[in-house]
Amino acid sequence: MESLKKTTSLIHHPYRAPVEFEAPQVATHKASTVFFPSVKAMTSRDWKDKSGYTYGLHGTPTTFTLEERLCAIEGGLHCMLVPSGLAAIALVNLALLGSGDEVLLPDNVYGPSKSLAQAELQHWGISHRFYNPMDVNDLALKISSSTRLVWLEAPGSITMEFPDLLAQVQLCRDKGVCCALDNTWGAGLAFNAFDLSPQHGPHSLGVDISVHALTKYPSGGGDVLMGSVMTRDSDLATRLKLSHMRLGLMVGANDAESVLRSLPSMAVRYRAQDLCARHLAQWCQSQKQVVQVLHPALPNSPGHAHWLRVCTPQAHGHLNPLVQSVPPEDGWAAALFSIVLDPRFTVDQVNHFCESLNLFRLGYSWAGPISLVVPYQLNALRSNWPDLVIRGHVVRFSIGLESEIDLQHDLQQAFNLCL
Protein backbone atom coordinates (compact mmCIF):
# COMPACT_ATOMS: atom_id res chain seq x y z
CA MET A 1 0.00 0.00 0.00
CA GLU A 2 1.40 3.34 -1.00
CA SER A 3 2.05 5.93 1.65
CA LEU A 4 -1.12 7.37 3.17
CA LYS A 5 -1.77 10.99 3.86
CA LYS A 6 -1.51 11.95 7.54
CA THR A 7 -5.23 12.51 7.90
CA THR A 8 -5.98 9.03 6.52
CA SER A 9 -3.24 7.31 8.52
CA LEU A 10 -4.72 8.68 11.72
CA ILE A 11 -7.84 6.65 10.92
CA HIS A 12 -6.29 3.60 9.23
CA HIS A 13 -3.10 3.25 11.25
CA PRO A 14 -1.65 -0.29 11.07
CA TYR A 15 -0.66 -0.56 14.75
CA ARG A 16 -2.76 -2.88 16.89
CA ALA A 17 -2.21 -3.04 20.66
CA PRO A 18 -1.36 -6.53 21.98
CA VAL A 19 -4.41 -8.41 23.21
CA GLU A 20 -2.72 -10.02 26.24
CA PHE A 21 -3.87 -7.47 28.81
CA GLU A 22 -5.66 -8.15 32.05
CA ALA A 23 -6.51 -5.79 34.90
CA PRO A 24 -8.95 -5.64 37.83
CA GLN A 25 -11.53 -3.63 35.90
CA VAL A 26 -13.27 -4.75 32.72
CA ALA A 27 -12.35 -2.75 29.62
CA THR A 28 -14.86 -0.14 28.46
CA HIS A 29 -15.79 -0.89 24.85
CA LYS A 30 -17.57 1.98 23.09
CA ALA A 31 -19.03 1.25 19.69
CA SER A 32 -21.91 1.79 17.37
CA THR A 33 -20.20 0.28 14.30
CA VAL A 34 -18.64 -3.16 14.69
CA PHE A 35 -16.16 -4.41 12.06
CA PHE A 36 -16.51 -7.83 10.39
CA PRO A 37 -13.69 -9.87 8.84
CA SER A 38 -15.90 -11.07 5.96
CA VAL A 39 -19.33 -10.80 4.41
CA LYS A 40 -20.09 -14.29 5.68
CA ALA A 41 -19.37 -13.19 9.23
CA MET A 42 -21.46 -10.07 8.70
CA THR A 43 -24.51 -12.06 7.59
CA SER A 44 -24.21 -15.01 9.96
CA ARG A 45 -23.34 -13.55 13.35
CA ASP A 46 -26.03 -13.67 16.05
CA TRP A 47 -25.92 -11.31 19.04
CA LYS A 48 -28.79 -12.96 20.94
CA ASP A 49 -26.67 -15.77 22.41
CA LYS A 50 -23.64 -13.51 23.03
CA SER A 51 -21.57 -15.54 20.56
CA GLY A 52 -20.69 -12.53 18.42
CA TYR A 53 -21.00 -8.79 17.93
CA THR A 54 -23.05 -7.13 15.20
CA TYR A 55 -23.79 -3.56 16.27
CA GLY A 56 -23.14 -1.59 19.42
CA LEU A 57 -26.85 -1.44 20.21
CA HIS A 58 -26.91 -5.24 20.56
CA GLY A 59 -23.97 -5.56 22.92
CA THR A 60 -20.24 -5.16 23.44
CA PRO A 61 -17.78 -7.08 25.63
CA THR A 62 -18.53 -4.58 28.41
CA THR A 63 -22.31 -4.97 28.39
CA PHE A 64 -22.17 -8.74 27.84
CA THR A 65 -19.88 -9.06 30.87
CA LEU A 66 -22.20 -6.98 33.04
CA GLU A 67 -25.22 -9.04 31.98
CA GLU A 68 -23.48 -12.30 32.84
CA ARG A 69 -22.32 -11.05 36.24
CA LEU A 70 -25.84 -9.91 37.06
CA CYS A 71 -27.08 -13.38 36.16
CA ALA A 72 -24.56 -14.83 38.61
CA ILE A 73 -25.96 -12.63 41.39
CA GLU A 74 -29.70 -12.95 40.70
CA GLY A 75 -29.71 -16.56 39.51
CA GLY A 76 -30.97 -15.92 35.97
CA LEU A 77 -29.75 -17.30 32.65
CA HIS A 78 -30.64 -14.47 30.26
CA CYS A 79 -30.23 -10.76 31.00
CA MET A 80 -30.95 -7.57 29.06
CA LEU A 81 -29.73 -4.11 30.04
CA VAL A 82 -31.99 -1.08 29.64
CA PRO A 83 -31.65 2.64 30.45
CA SER A 84 -33.59 2.57 33.76
CA GLY A 85 -35.64 0.44 36.12
CA LEU A 86 -38.82 1.85 34.61
CA ALA A 87 -37.56 0.94 31.14
CA ALA A 88 -37.16 -2.65 32.41
CA ILE A 89 -40.79 -2.69 33.52
CA ALA A 90 -41.89 -1.17 30.21
CA LEU A 91 -39.93 -3.74 28.20
CA VAL A 92 -41.63 -6.65 29.96
CA ASN A 93 -45.09 -5.13 29.42
CA LEU A 94 -44.47 -4.36 25.75
CA ALA A 95 -42.90 -7.73 24.99
CA LEU A 96 -45.62 -9.83 26.60
CA LEU A 97 -48.86 -7.85 26.30
CA GLY A 98 -51.11 -6.93 23.40
CA SER A 99 -54.49 -5.39 22.77
CA GLY A 100 -57.17 -7.26 24.74
CA ASP A 101 -54.73 -8.59 27.34
CA GLU A 102 -54.86 -7.75 31.03
CA VAL A 103 -52.06 -7.10 33.51
CA LEU A 104 -52.49 -7.26 37.30
CA LEU A 105 -50.48 -5.06 39.63
CA PRO A 106 -50.29 -4.92 43.43
CA ASP A 107 -51.84 -1.76 44.84
CA ASN A 108 -48.49 -0.92 46.45
CA VAL A 109 -46.62 -1.16 43.14
CA TYR A 110 -43.91 1.33 42.18
CA GLY A 111 -45.77 4.52 41.24
CA PRO A 112 -44.44 4.99 37.68
CA SER A 113 -45.37 1.35 36.91
CA LYS A 114 -48.95 2.13 37.92
CA SER A 115 -48.91 5.27 35.77
CA LEU A 116 -47.57 3.29 32.80
CA ALA A 117 -50.51 0.88 33.05
CA GLN A 118 -53.04 3.69 33.41
CA ALA A 119 -51.73 5.68 30.43
CA GLU A 120 -49.68 3.98 27.72
CA LEU A 121 -50.90 0.41 28.25
CA GLN A 122 -54.51 1.53 28.48
CA HIS A 123 -54.05 3.60 25.32
CA TRP A 124 -52.83 0.47 23.49
CA GLY A 125 -55.86 -1.56 24.55
CA ILE A 126 -54.17 -3.38 27.43
CA SER A 127 -56.37 -3.37 30.53
CA HIS A 128 -55.18 -3.51 34.13
CA ARG A 129 -56.47 -4.13 37.62
CA PHE A 130 -54.95 -3.73 41.06
CA TYR A 131 -54.99 -6.45 43.69
CA ASN A 132 -54.42 -6.42 47.45
CA PRO A 133 -50.78 -7.58 47.80
CA MET A 134 -51.40 -8.95 51.29
CA ASP A 135 -54.38 -11.11 50.26
CA VAL A 136 -53.55 -14.03 47.96
CA ASN A 137 -57.27 -14.80 47.63
CA ASP A 138 -57.84 -11.34 46.16
CA LEU A 139 -55.19 -12.03 43.54
CA ALA A 140 -56.75 -15.42 42.79
CA LEU A 141 -60.16 -13.83 42.26
CA LYS A 142 -58.77 -11.22 39.88
CA ILE A 143 -56.83 -13.54 37.58
CA SER A 144 -59.09 -13.95 34.56
CA SER A 145 -58.96 -15.60 31.15
CA SER A 146 -57.45 -12.41 29.71
CA THR A 147 -54.74 -12.05 32.37
CA ARG A 148 -51.35 -12.48 30.73
CA LEU A 149 -49.02 -10.98 33.31
CA VAL A 150 -48.96 -10.50 37.09
CA TRP A 151 -46.53 -8.04 38.65
CA LEU A 152 -45.18 -8.78 42.12
CA GLU A 153 -43.51 -6.35 44.51
CA ALA A 154 -41.50 -7.48 47.55
CA PRO A 155 -41.73 -5.46 49.67
CA GLY A 156 -44.29 -2.92 48.52
CA SER A 157 -43.28 0.56 47.49
CA ILE A 158 -43.22 3.11 50.34
CA THR A 159 -45.29 1.12 52.85
CA MET A 160 -42.91 -1.85 52.82
CA GLU A 161 -45.50 -4.64 53.25
CA PHE A 162 -43.88 -7.98 52.48
CA PRO A 163 -46.31 -10.27 50.60
CA ASP A 164 -46.65 -14.03 50.73
CA LEU A 165 -44.33 -14.30 47.76
CA LEU A 166 -44.30 -18.10 47.73
CA ALA A 167 -48.09 -18.31 47.62
CA GLN A 168 -48.32 -15.62 44.94
CA VAL A 169 -45.80 -17.36 42.68
CA GLN A 170 -47.42 -20.76 43.24
CA LEU A 171 -50.80 -19.28 42.34
CA CYS A 172 -49.46 -17.83 39.10
CA ARG A 173 -47.86 -21.17 38.24
CA ASP A 174 -51.10 -23.03 38.95
CA LYS A 175 -53.06 -20.57 36.79
CA GLY A 176 -50.49 -20.67 33.98
CA VAL A 177 -49.93 -16.91 34.14
CA CYS A 178 -46.50 -15.30 33.75
CA CYS A 179 -45.31 -13.47 36.87
CA ALA A 180 -42.68 -10.72 36.98
CA LEU A 181 -41.05 -9.42 40.15
CA ASP A 182 -39.52 -6.02 40.77
CA ASN A 183 -36.45 -7.34 42.57
CA THR A 184 -34.73 -4.00 43.16
CA TRP A 185 -35.11 -4.17 46.96
CA GLY A 186 -33.77 -7.73 47.17
CA ALA A 187 -30.97 -7.04 44.66
CA GLY A 188 -30.37 -10.76 44.25
CA LEU A 189 -29.00 -10.81 47.82
CA ALA A 190 -32.07 -10.98 50.06
CA PHE A 191 -33.44 -14.02 48.24
CA ASN A 192 -33.12 -15.84 44.94
CA ALA A 193 -36.20 -14.86 42.94
CA PHE A 194 -35.80 -17.86 40.64
CA ASP A 195 -35.39 -20.36 43.49
CA LEU A 196 -37.76 -19.46 46.33
CA SER A 197 -38.81 -22.88 47.55
CA PRO A 198 -37.05 -24.98 50.20
CA GLN A 199 -36.34 -27.92 47.89
CA HIS A 200 -34.09 -25.96 45.48
CA GLY A 201 -33.36 -27.55 42.14
CA PRO A 202 -34.92 -27.92 38.68
CA HIS A 203 -38.48 -28.07 40.06
CA SER A 204 -38.15 -25.33 42.63
CA LEU A 205 -40.57 -22.44 42.80
CA GLY A 206 -39.51 -19.15 41.25
CA VAL A 207 -40.69 -16.14 39.30
CA ASP A 208 -40.65 -16.10 35.51
CA ILE A 209 -39.03 -12.67 35.18
CA SER A 210 -37.02 -10.48 37.53
CA VAL A 211 -36.53 -6.78 36.82
CA HIS A 212 -34.05 -4.64 38.68
CA ALA A 213 -33.27 -0.94 38.87
CA LEU A 214 -29.49 -1.13 38.68
CA THR A 215 -29.65 2.57 39.56
CA LYS A 216 -29.84 1.42 43.18
CA TYR A 217 -27.54 -1.17 44.75
CA PRO A 218 -25.46 -2.37 41.77
CA SER A 219 -24.52 1.24 40.99
CA GLY A 220 -24.47 2.52 44.56
CA GLY A 221 -23.30 6.03 43.77
CA GLY A 222 -26.51 7.84 42.92
CA ASP A 223 -25.02 8.75 39.55
CA VAL A 224 -26.09 6.02 37.11
CA LEU A 225 -29.49 5.22 35.61
CA MET A 226 -29.87 1.62 34.42
CA GLY A 227 -32.14 -1.38 34.63
CA SER A 228 -32.11 -5.08 33.85
CA VAL A 229 -34.60 -7.75 32.80
CA MET A 230 -33.75 -11.35 33.62
CA THR A 231 -35.26 -14.78 33.11
CA ARG A 232 -34.35 -18.46 33.08
CA ASP A 233 -36.88 -19.29 30.38
CA SER A 234 -35.35 -19.42 26.87
CA ASP A 235 -38.64 -18.77 25.06
CA LEU A 236 -39.40 -15.77 27.25
CA ALA A 237 -35.84 -14.55 26.74
CA THR A 238 -36.26 -14.65 22.96
CA ARG A 239 -39.45 -12.57 23.12
CA LEU A 240 -37.82 -10.09 25.46
CA LYS A 241 -34.61 -9.82 23.42
CA LEU A 242 -36.45 -9.23 20.16
CA SER A 243 -38.58 -6.49 21.71
CA HIS A 244 -35.43 -5.08 23.31
CA MET A 245 -33.85 -4.93 19.84
CA ARG A 246 -36.90 -3.42 18.13
CA LEU A 247 -37.25 -0.73 20.77
CA GLY A 248 -33.59 0.20 20.45
CA LEU A 249 -32.84 -0.21 24.16
CA MET A 250 -29.25 -0.21 25.35
CA VAL A 251 -27.02 1.50 27.90
CA GLY A 252 -23.88 3.61 27.58
CA ALA A 253 -20.52 1.89 27.91
CA ASN A 254 -19.32 4.24 30.64
CA ASP A 255 -22.44 3.55 32.69
CA ALA A 256 -21.96 -0.20 32.27
CA GLU A 257 -18.34 0.19 33.36
CA SER A 258 -19.43 2.15 36.45
CA VAL A 259 -21.81 -0.61 37.52
CA LEU A 260 -19.17 -3.28 36.92
CA ARG A 261 -16.79 -1.32 39.15
CA SER A 262 -19.40 -1.13 41.92
CA LEU A 263 -20.61 -4.75 41.88
CA PRO A 264 -17.80 -6.21 44.04
CA SER A 265 -18.75 -3.93 46.95
CA MET A 266 -22.52 -4.35 46.60
CA ALA A 267 -23.00 -6.98 49.32
CA VAL A 268 -20.86 -4.99 51.76
CA ARG A 269 -22.81 -1.79 51.11
CA TYR A 270 -26.15 -3.59 51.24
CA ARG A 271 -25.36 -5.12 54.62
CA ALA A 272 -24.00 -1.90 56.13
CA GLN A 273 -27.06 0.09 55.07
CA ASP A 274 -29.36 -2.72 56.19
CA LEU A 275 -27.90 -2.77 59.72
CA CYS A 276 -28.07 1.00 60.06
CA ALA A 277 -31.65 1.09 58.75
CA ARG A 278 -32.72 -1.55 61.28
CA HIS A 279 -31.13 0.35 64.14
CA LEU A 280 -32.84 3.60 63.18
CA ALA A 281 -36.16 1.89 62.47
CA GLN A 282 -36.11 0.29 65.93
CA TRP A 283 -35.17 3.63 67.51
CA CYS A 284 -38.05 5.38 65.70
CA GLN A 285 -40.48 2.94 67.33
CA SER A 286 -39.72 4.61 70.67
CA GLN A 287 -40.53 8.13 69.47
CA LYS A 288 -43.87 9.46 70.68
CA GLN A 289 -44.56 11.24 67.36
CA VAL A 290 -44.45 7.91 65.48
CA VAL A 291 -47.50 5.63 65.42
CA GLN A 292 -45.98 2.90 63.22
CA VAL A 293 -42.65 1.88 61.70
CA LEU A 294 -42.72 -0.05 58.42
CA HIS A 295 -39.68 -2.30 57.94
CA PRO A 296 -40.00 -6.00 56.96
CA ALA A 297 -37.48 -7.20 59.55
CA LEU A 298 -39.42 -5.66 62.45
CA PRO A 299 -41.83 -8.17 64.07
CA ASN A 300 -44.78 -5.75 64.02
CA SER A 301 -44.35 -4.68 60.40
CA PRO A 302 -46.89 -5.97 57.83
CA GLY A 303 -45.71 -9.22 56.28
CA HIS A 304 -42.84 -9.85 58.70
CA ALA A 305 -43.63 -13.58 58.76
CA HIS A 306 -43.48 -13.68 54.94
CA TRP A 307 -40.10 -11.92 55.05
CA LEU A 308 -38.82 -14.60 57.42
CA ARG A 309 -39.93 -17.30 54.96
CA VAL A 310 -37.76 -16.07 52.09
CA CYS A 311 -35.06 -13.70 53.40
CA THR A 312 -33.39 -15.58 56.26
CA PRO A 313 -30.91 -18.48 56.28
CA GLN A 314 -33.57 -20.76 57.72
CA ALA A 315 -35.69 -20.01 54.66
CA HIS A 316 -33.21 -20.98 51.97
CA GLY A 317 -29.57 -21.20 53.03
CA HIS A 318 -28.49 -21.58 49.41
CA LEU A 319 -24.97 -20.77 48.35
CA ASN A 320 -24.27 -17.70 46.26
CA PRO A 321 -20.75 -18.13 44.87
CA LEU A 322 -20.41 -14.48 43.91
CA VAL A 323 -21.51 -13.01 47.24
CA GLN A 324 -20.90 -15.22 50.26
CA SER A 325 -21.77 -18.67 51.54
CA VAL A 326 -25.03 -17.90 53.33
CA PRO A 327 -27.15 -14.85 54.11
CA PRO A 328 -26.49 -13.00 57.38
CA GLU A 329 -27.78 -14.77 60.47
CA ASP A 330 -30.80 -12.47 60.67
CA GLY A 331 -31.44 -12.23 56.93
CA TRP A 332 -31.25 -9.35 54.48
CA ALA A 333 -33.49 -6.30 54.59
CA ALA A 334 -32.04 -3.41 52.52
CA ALA A 335 -31.76 0.29 53.37
CA LEU A 336 -35.38 1.44 53.38
CA PHE A 337 -37.96 2.01 56.07
CA SER A 338 -40.96 4.26 56.51
CA ILE A 339 -42.58 5.81 59.52
CA VAL A 340 -46.18 6.82 60.03
CA LEU A 341 -46.43 10.08 61.95
CA ASP A 342 -49.39 10.82 64.19
CA PRO A 343 -52.32 12.19 62.14
CA ARG A 344 -52.71 15.09 64.58
CA PHE A 345 -49.76 16.76 62.85
CA THR A 346 -50.42 18.94 59.81
CA VAL A 347 -48.91 18.41 56.38
CA ASP A 348 -46.91 21.61 56.87
CA GLN A 349 -45.46 20.26 60.11
CA VAL A 350 -44.45 17.01 58.45
CA ASN A 351 -42.84 18.87 55.54
CA HIS A 352 -41.00 21.12 58.00
CA PHE A 353 -39.73 18.01 59.81
CA CYS A 354 -38.28 16.65 56.55
CA GLU A 355 -36.78 20.01 55.62
CA SER A 356 -35.18 20.38 59.07
CA LEU A 357 -33.05 17.27 58.67
CA ASN A 358 -29.42 18.14 57.97
CA LEU A 359 -27.87 14.85 56.90
CA PHE A 360 -30.95 13.37 55.23
CA ARG A 361 -31.48 15.11 51.90
CA LEU A 362 -34.80 15.52 50.13
CA GLY A 363 -34.54 13.31 47.06
CA TYR A 364 -35.93 10.27 45.27
CA SER A 365 -34.19 6.92 44.73
CA TRP A 366 -32.14 5.04 47.32
CA ALA A 367 -29.09 2.82 48.00
CA GLY A 368 -26.62 5.63 47.39
CA PRO A 369 -24.06 6.97 49.89
CA ILE A 370 -26.28 9.86 51.09
CA SER A 371 -29.35 9.28 53.25
CA LEU A 372 -32.63 10.53 51.78
CA VAL A 373 -36.11 11.41 53.04
CA VAL A 374 -39.42 11.83 51.20
CA PRO A 375 -42.89 12.61 52.65
CA TYR A 376 -45.76 10.91 50.82
CA GLN A 377 -49.48 11.58 50.51
CA LEU A 378 -50.50 7.94 50.52
CA ASN A 379 -54.16 8.60 49.69
CA ALA A 380 -53.09 9.92 46.29
CA LEU A 381 -51.03 6.81 45.52
CA ARG A 382 -53.33 3.94 46.55
CA SER A 383 -56.80 2.77 45.62
CA ASN A 384 -57.53 2.35 49.33
CA TRP A 385 -55.60 2.99 52.51
CA PRO A 386 -53.68 -0.25 53.23
CA ASP A 387 -55.45 -2.38 55.85
CA LEU A 388 -52.28 -3.04 57.84
CA VAL A 389 -50.97 0.53 57.86
CA ILE A 390 -52.14 2.89 60.61
CA ARG A 391 -53.56 6.14 59.29
CA GLY A 392 -51.21 9.09 59.50
CA HIS A 393 -48.45 10.83 57.57
CA VAL A 394 -46.05 8.45 55.78
CA VAL A 395 -42.38 9.44 55.52
CA ARG A 396 -39.83 7.17 53.85
CA PHE A 397 -36.14 7.08 54.69
CA SER A 398 -33.31 5.68 52.59
CA ILE A 399 -30.19 5.08 54.65
CA GLY A 400 -26.83 5.92 53.14
CA LEU A 401 -23.33 5.24 54.44
CA GLU A 402 -23.16 7.89 57.17
CA SER A 403 -22.64 7.00 60.84
CA GLU A 404 -25.85 5.70 62.40
CA ILE A 405 -25.15 7.80 65.51
CA ASP A 406 -25.01 10.96 63.41
CA LEU A 407 -28.20 10.01 61.57
CA GLN A 408 -30.00 9.29 64.84
CA HIS A 409 -28.94 12.67 66.25
CA ASP A 410 -30.21 14.33 63.07
CA LEU A 411 -33.59 12.63 63.41
CA GLN A 412 -33.78 13.52 67.10
CA GLN A 413 -33.16 17.22 66.53
CA ALA A 414 -35.80 17.32 63.77
CA PHE A 415 -38.36 15.53 65.99
CA ASN A 416 -37.65 17.97 68.83
CA LEU A 417 -37.75 21.03 66.60
CA CYS A 418 -40.81 20.32 64.47
CA LEU A 419 -43.08 17.77 66.10
HELIX and SHEET records of a PDB file:
HELIX    1   1 LYS A    6  SER A    9  1                                   4    
HELIX    2   2 VAL A   39  SER A   44  1                                   6    
HELIX    3   3 GLY A   56  HIS A   58  5                                   3    
HELIX    4   4 PRO A   61  GLU A   74  1                                  14    
HELIX    5   5 GLY A   85  LEU A   96  1                                  12    
HELIX    6   6 GLY A  111  LEU A  116  1                                   6    
HELIX    7   7 ALA A  117  LEU A  121  3                                   5    
HELIX    8   8 GLN A  122  HIS A  123  1                                   2    
HELIX    9   9 VAL A  136  LYS A  142  1                                   7    
HELIX   10  10 LEU A  165  LYS A  175  1                                  11    
HELIX   11  11 SER A  234  ARG A  246  1                                  13    
HELIX   12  12 ALA A  253  SER A  262  1                                  10    
HELIX   13  13 LEU A  263  SER A  265  5                                   3    
HELIX   14  14 MET A  266  CYS A  284  1                                  19    
HELIX   15  15 HIS A  304  CYS A  311  1                                   8    
HELIX   16  16 VAL A  347  GLU A  355  1                                   9    
HELIX   17  17 LEU A  378  ALA A  380  5                                   3    
HELIX   18  18 GLU A  404  CYS A  418  1                                  15    
SHEET    1   A 7 HIS A  78  VAL A  82  0                                        
SHEET    2   A 7 GLY A 227  THR A 231 -1                                        
SHEET    3   A 7 ILE A 209  ALA A 213 -1                                        
SHEET    4   A 7 CYS A 178  ASP A 182  1                                        
SHEET    5   A 7 THR A 147  GLU A 153  1                                        
SHEET    6   A 7 GLU A 102  PRO A 106  1                                        
SHEET    7   A 7 SER A 127  TYR A 131  1                                        
SHEET    1   B 5 VAL A 290  LEU A 294  0                                        
SHEET    2   B 5 LEU A 336  LEU A 341 -1                                        
SHEET    3   B 5 HIS A 393  SER A 398 -1                                        
SHEET    4   B 5 LEU A 372  TYR A 376 -1                                        
SHEET    5   B 5 ARG A 361  LEU A 362  1                                        
END                                                                             
